[in-house]
Amino acid sequence: MLNVVEGIFLFVAIMESILGVLGNGFIALVYFIDCVKKKFSMLGFILTGLAISRICLIWIIIIDGFIQLFSLDTCYCGSLSEYVSYMWIISNHSSIWFATSLNTFYFLKIANFSHYLFLWLKSRISRILPLLMGFLLISLLITILQVGKNINENKMRNRNTTWHKRDFFVQQVSINLGVIFFFTLSLIPCFLLIISLWRHRRKMQLNSTGFRDPSTEAHVKAMKVLISFIILFILHFVGYAIEISHYTVPENKLMLIFGIATSAIYPWGHSFILILGNSKLKQASLRVLKQLVYCEKGGNFRAT
C-alpha cells in the first residue's frame, strides 16, 4: 500500500501523463491533417515524430513505474522487463532525436551568425536531418546490443555472483551514452540560438525609440520558450536519474514515484509550450476551445 505522500505524487504523475498524451496527440493530429492535405513540411515531420515518440515515452514511463510499484516480482523475473527496456530505449532515443532535430532546425532558420561554419550548415539544412538520422540509427544499434549484453550478464550474476551498485551504474552510463550525446547536441544549438536572439534584441533596443517594439517582444518570447525547454529537458534527465537510482533501493517507493513525476514534466510541459509558441498550433487550439465553448453553451441552452 502507498502512503499519502506517495499517493499524491502518483496522482500528479498520472495527471501529467494524461496532459502529455492530450497535448502531444493534438500536435500530431494537426500535422497529420496537413499531411492529408499535402501541406507537409520538414517542421511538420519533426513535430509529428516528436509528438508520437513522446506519447510512447509517457506510456513506457507509466507502465514501467506501475510494474515496479505493484508487480515487483514480475519486473525482476521473466522477459517483461526486457521488453520494457527495449521499448524505453527506442522511445527515449526517438524523442531526444526529434527534440535535437527541432532545436537544430530552429537554430539554422532563426539564428544570425556570420561565421562561415554556420553559413555552411544553413545552406545545407536539408542534409542535416538525414545526418542526424544516421547518428540515431547507429546509437540505437549500439545501445540495443549493449542492453542485450547487460541483460545476459545480469542473469549470470544473479545466479553465480553478488550484485554491486557500482556495476549497475556503470552499465546505466554505458547504455545511455547515445542519449547523453543527443542531449548535449540538443543543448548546443539551443544555447547558441538564445545568444543570437539576445544579441539581436539588444541591437533592436539600441536602434528603437520605444521598448515595446513588436519584433523585440517576439525575440523575448522566443528566448523564454527556449529557456523553458532547457529547464524541462534537464528535469527530464534528473527524473530519469532518480528512477535509475531506485533500482539500488527498491523498497523506497517514494523515490521511484518522484522520479516518474519529475521525468514526465518534460513530455507534457514542452508540448504545451510548443502549442503556445507555434502560431499554427495556437490558432488550431483556439478554434478547438471556441468549438468546445460553443457546444457547451448550446448544451446548456437546450437543457434549460
VOGU-3710 file (C-alpha; in Angstrom, 3 decimals, decimal comma):
1> mlnvvegifl> 0,000/0,000/0,000  1,082/3,561/-0,708  1,126/6,261/1,939  -0,449/9,703/1,465  2,665/11,406/0,051  3,315/8,556/-2,380  -0,344/8,617/-3,454  -0,198/12,375/-4,138  2,940/12,074/-6,288  1,437/9,114/-8,148
11> fvaimesilg> -1,712/11,142/-8,856  0,452/14,013/-10,125  2,382/11,625/-12,407  -0,869/10,196/-13,819  -2,285/13,687/-14,479  0,970/14,708/-16,187  0,709/11,624/-18,380  -2,887/12,398/-19,359  -1,967/16,006/-20,219  1,065/14,796/-22,150
21> vlgngfialv> -0,964/12,370/-24,253  -3,597/15,048/-24,961  -1,073/17,786/-25,816  1,155/15,631/-27,996  -1,851/13,933/-29,554  -3,187/17,346/-30,559  0,142/18,291/-32,191  0,279/15,001/-34,098  -3,336/15,391/-35,234  -2,842/18,951/-36,549
31> yfidcvkkkf> 0,159/17,990/-38,669  -1,423/14,689/-39,744  -4,296/16,720/-41,196  -1,686/18,837/-43,013  -0,158/15,635/-44,363  -3,555/14,549/-45,699  -3,921/17,982/-47,339  -0,421/17,550/-48,838  0,948/20,513/-46,871  3,579/18,520/-45,015
41> smlgfiltgl> 6,965/20,145/-44,341  10,218/19,308/-42,585  8,991/21,110/-39,472  5,721/19,179/-39,632  7,601/15,882/-39,884  9,789/16,750/-36,888  6,879/17,894/-34,703  4,738/14,883/-35,632  7,556/12,470/-34,867  8,330/14,304/-31,633
51> aisricliwi> 4,688/14,128/-30,510  4,294/10,417/-31,323  7,594/9,459/-29,683  6,645/11,411/-26,557  3,280/9,681/-26,327  5,094/6,329/-26,469  7,636/7,561/-23,912  4,885/8,641/-21,498  3,208/5,242/-21,727  6,510/3,439/-21,144
61> iiidgfiqlf> 7,298/5,628/-18,104  3,891/4,920/-16,545  3,836/1,203/-17,383  7,358/0,674/-16,067  6,513/2,642/-12,912  3,352/0,638/-12,193  5,172/-2,658/-12,791  7,851/-1,702/-10,282  5,321/-0,392/-7,768  2,739/-3,172/-7,797
71> sldtcycgsl> 4,352/-6,183/-9,518  7,943/-6,159/-8,333  8,404/-9,927/-8,777  7,128/-9,701/-12,344  9,528/-6,843/-13,006  12,625/-8,678/-11,872  11,616/-12,083/-13,247  10,674/-13,120/-16,763  11,054/-11,265/-20,025  8,644/-8,375/-19,330
81> seyvsymwii> 11,420/-6,119/-18,018  13,447/-6,865/-21,164  10,593/-5,784/-23,445  10,072/-2,620/-21,405  13,807/-1,865/-21,580  13,894/-2,161/-25,373  10,733/-0,069/-25,783  12,180/2,560/-23,440  15,383/2,747/-25,497  13,534/3,201/-28,791
91> snhssiwfat> 11,024/5,771/-27,496  13,563/7,735/-25,432  16,147/7,865/-28,229  13,488/8,863/-30,763  12,085/11,587/-28,512  15,507/13,118/-27,859  16,477/12,787/-31,530  13,376/14,672/-32,691  13,975/17,328/-29,998  17,559/17,674/-31,218
101> slntfyflki> 16,352/17,963/-34,819  13,787/20,596/-33,808  16,370/22,707/-31,966  18,811/22,395/-34,868  16,082/23,346/-37,367  15,081/26,452/-35,395  18,728/27,376/-34,853  19,580/27,268/-38,559  16,350/29,017/-39,568  16,260/31,816/-36,965
111> anfshylflw> 19,790/32,431/-35,696  22,009/35,057/-37,275  25,760/34,426/-37,201  28,399/35,483/-39,686  30,697/32,526/-39,014  31,445/30,524/-42,146  30,606/27,196/-40,445  27,118/28,420/-39,537  26,535/29,745/-43,062  27,750/26,436/-44,500
121> lksrisrilp> 25,323/24,460/-42,282  22,490/26,888/-43,027  22,894/26,354/-46,763  22,732/22,575/-46,232  19,835/22,406/-43,792  18,049/19,747/-45,845  21,028/17,408/-45,325  21,238/17,858/-41,553  18,161/15,744/-40,806  19,399/12,629/-42,694
131> llmgfllisl> 22,784/13,046/-40,974  21,135/13,116/-37,558  19,019/10,124/-38,578  22,216/8,215/-39,282  23,534/9,085/-35,817  20,225/7,890/-34,326  20,342/4,505/-36,069  23,970/3,940/-35,042  23,193/4,956/-31,454  20,113/2,684/-31,316
141> litilqvgkn> 22,032/-0,288/-32,701  24,913/0,117/-30,240  22,558/0,692/-27,289  20,313/-2,291/-28,063  23,344/-4,569/-28,376  24,723/-3,185/-25,103  21,388/-3,710/-23,308  21,169/-7,305/-24,571  24,692/-7,935/-23,302  23,909/-6,364/-19,928
151> inenkmrnrn> 20,710/-8,414/-19,537  22,625/-11,647/-20,129  25,381/-10,568/-17,714  22,812/-9,681/-15,062  21,186/-13,101/-15,369  24,566/-14,779/-14,863  25,394/-12,512/-11,914  22,074/-13,211/-10,225  22,844/-16,923/-10,446  26,533/-17,039/-9,596
161> ttwhkrdffv> 27,776/-13,789/-8,017  26,642/-10,914/-5,867  25,331/-7,687/-7,378  27,280/-4,453/-6,859  25,776/-0,989/-7,139  28,890/0,307/-8,898  28,454/-2,250/-11,686  24,829/-1,230/-12,074  25,636/2,467/-12,511  28,477/1,667/-14,938
171> qqvsinlgvi> 26,001/-0,320/-17,029  23,450/2,501/-16,984  26,024/5,055/-18,100  27,217/2,790/-20,914  23,717/2,205/-22,327  22,864/5,909/-22,102  25,901/7,269/-23,947  23,787/7,805/-27,062  21,156/9,684/-25,053  23,865/11,842/-23,462
181> ffftlslipc> 25,263/12,571/-26,929  21,903/13,743/-28,307  21,161/15,619/-25,077  24,402/17,593/-25,434  23,880/18,038/-29,164  20,369/19,384/-28,499  21,504/21,945/-25,932  24,304/23,406/-28,096  22,060/24,923/-30,829  19,570/25,915/-28,143
191> flliislwrh> 22,152/27,985/-26,259  23,568/29,430/-29,490  20,084/30,456/-30,604  19,485/32,176/-27,241  22,767/34,094/-27,703  21,761/35,101/-31,230  18,298/36,240/-30,109  19,744/38,149/-27,139  22,242/39,981/-29,390  19,524/40,812/-31,902
201> rrkmqlnstg> 17,231/42,058/-29,122  19,940/44,346/-27,750  20,654/45,708/-31,211  16,965/46,454/-31,818  16,624/48,133/-28,420  19,565/50,435/-29,201  18,089/51,354/-32,580  14,495/51,637/-31,383  12,926/54,593/-29,576  10,387/52,538/-27,661
211> frdpsteahv> 10,902/49,406/-25,593  7,699/47,692/-26,692  8,795/47,056/-30,230  6,830/44,067/-31,659  9,951/42,462/-33,100  11,796/42,846/-29,795  8,957/41,276/-27,835  8,837/38,395/-30,317  12,508/37,697/-29,628  11,936/37,897/-25,867
221> kamkvlisfi> 9,111/35,380/-26,220  11,328/33,067/-28,254  14,075/33,239/-25,603  11,561/32,398/-22,861  10,384/29,370/-24,839  13,967/28,152/-25,305  14,900/28,664/-21,652  11,735/26,814/-20,577  12,673/23,946/-22,883  16,189/23,723/-21,398
231> ilfilhfvgy> 14,818/23,617/-17,837  12,243/20,934/-18,690  14,820/18,933/-20,635  17,214/18,921/-17,684  14,369/17,991/-15,298  13,574/15,001/-17,509  17,102/13,649/-17,107  17,097/14,386/-13,376  13,891/12,355/-13,029  15,382/9,567/-15,122
241> aieishytvp> 18,484/9,512/-12,892  16,239/9,268/-9,814  14,363/6,354/-11,396  17,655/4,567/-12,100  18,819/5,166/-8,523  15,635/3,486/-7,277  16,923/0,112/-8,510  19,580/0,216/-5,781  16,937/0,803/-3,076  13,781/-0,920/-4,444
251> enklmlifgi> 11,980/-0,597/-1,112  11,903/3,219/-1,434  8,724/3,696/-3,487  8,655/7,466/-2,968  11,946/7,839/-4,860  10,512/5,946/-7,828  7,234/7,896/-7,907  9,047/11,217/-7,536  11,370/10,254/-10,394  8,389/9,359/-12,603
261> atsaiypwgh> 6,622/12,644/-11,804  9,799/14,640/-12,494  10,687/12,917/-15,775  7,086/13,212/-17,040  7,111/17,025/-16,707  9,114/17,424/-19,913  6,940/15,404/-22,358  3,712/17,184/-21,405  5,134/20,603/-20,449  7,080/21,150/-23,656
271> sfililgnsk> 4,120/20,060/-25,791  2,029/22,915/-24,401  4,960/25,330/-24,814  5,111/24,304/-28,482  1,360/24,832/-28,883  1,545/28,323/-27,357  4,736/29,254/-29,222  3,720/27,960/-32,660  1,204/30,198/-34,426  -0,318/27,321/-36,403
281> lkqaslrvlk> -0,824/25,139/-33,323  -2,034/28,087/-31,250  -4,691/29,044/-33,808  -5,822/25,427/-34,079  -6,094/25,136/-30,286  -8,118/28,369/-30,102  -10,516/27,013/-32,728  -10,950/23,819/-30,710  -11,570/25,785/-27,497  -14,124/28,027/-29,233
291> qlvycekggn> -15,882/24,947/-30,583  -15,968/23,361/-27,116  -17,334/26,565/-25,549  -19,942/26,828/-28,301  -21,024/23,202/-27,785  -21,176/23,693/-24,012  -23,314/26,834/-24,347  -25,568/25,076/-26,809  -25,957/22,150/-24,434  -26,800/24,441/-21,539
301> frat> -29,318/26,302/-23,675  -31,085/23,106/-24,628  -31,014/21,877/-21,055  -32,824/24,993/-19,852
//
